[in-house]
Amino acid sequence: MFTIIGFMLTGITLGYLFRNIAWLQKTEKSISLTIILLLFLLGTSVGSNQLIVNNLATFGGQAAILALSATCGSILASWMVLRFFFRKGGEQ
């Protein structure tokens, strides 16, 4: 994990240092295509894994519960921040 974070921080640092080089500014399209290719390969590896495919309903249910919980928690947290930190002067 630290290796991945190290590579990411190195890329960020190099991108910041060489941000004025013209050909580096034209990498946006290739980055998008690379991400699409990686997502496709991830999908094919998940689709070829029998364990995941056989338990897709279970994993889907767990994913739905996690997504619903995260959404409700975010709504609650944003409501609390709005209520306690952004009150108008005369309102109680």
CORTAMO-V346807 format. One record per backbone hydrogen bond with DSSP energy under -0.5 kcal/mol. NH is the residue of the N-H (numbers start at 0). CO is the residue of the C=O. E is the energy in kcal/mol with one decimal. If there is no record, write none. Layout:
nh->NH co->CO e->E
nh->NH co->CO e->E
This chain:
nh->4 co->0 e->-2.3
nh->5 co->1 e->-2.4
nh->6 co->2 e->-2.5
nh->7 co->3 e->-2.3
nh->8 co->4 e->-2.6
nh->9 co->5 e->-2.3
nh->10 co->6 e->-2.4
nh->11 co->7 e->-2.4
nh->12 co->8 e->-2.5
nh->13 co->9 e->-2.8
nh->14 co->10 e->-2.6
nh->15 co->11 e->-2.3
nh->16 co->12 e->-2.5
nh->17 co->13 e->-2.4
nh->18 co->15 e->-1.0
nh->20 co->17 e->-1.4
nh->23 co->20 e->-0.5
nh->24 co->20 e->-0.9
nh->24 co->21 e->-0.9
nh->25 co->22 e->-0.6
nh->26 co->23 e->-0.9
nh->30 co->26 e->-2.2
nh->31 co->27 e->-2.1
nh->32 co->28 e->-2.3
nh->33 co->29 e->-2.1
nh->34 co->30 e->-2.3
nh->35 co->31 e->-2.3
nh->36 co->32 e->-2.4
nh->37 co->33 e->-2.4
nh->38 co->34 e->-2.4
nh->39 co->35 e->-2.2
nh->40 co->36 e->-2.5
nh->41 co->37 e->-2.3
nh->42 co->38 e->-2.3
nh->43 co->39 e->-2.3
nh->44 co->40 e->-2.1
nh->45 co->41 e->-2.3
nh->46 co->42 e->-2.6
nh->47 co->43 e->-1.5
nh->48 co->44 e->-0.5
nh->48 co->45 e->-0.9
nh->49 co->47 e->-0.8
nh->52 co->48 e->-2.3
nh->53 co->49 e->-2.8
nh->54 co->50 e->-1.3
nh->55 co->52 e->-1.2
nh->58 co->54 e->-2.6
nh->59 co->55 e->-2.8
nh->60 co->56 e->-2.2
nh->61 co->57 e->-2.3
nh->62 co->58 e->-2.5
nh->63 co->59 e->-2.3
nh->64 co->60 e->-2.3
nh->65 co->61 e->-2.5
nh->66 co->62 e->-2.6
nh->67 co->63 e->-2.6
nh->68 co->64 e->-2.6
nh->69 co->65 e->-2.5
nh->70 co->66 e->-2.3
nh->71 co->67 e->-2.6
nh->72 co->68 e->-2.6
nh->73 co->69 e->-2.2
nh->74 co->70 e->-2.3
nh->75 co->71 e->-2.5
nh->76 co->72 e->-2.5
nh->77 co->73 e->-2.5
nh->78 co->74 e->-2.3
nh->79 co->75 e->-2.3
nh->80 co->76 e->-2.4
nh->81 co->77 e->-2.5
nh->82 co->78 e->-2.6
nh->83 co->79 e->-2.7
nh->84 co->80 e->-2.3
nh->85 co->80 e->-0.6
nh->85 co->81 e->-1.1
nh->90 co->87 e->-0.7
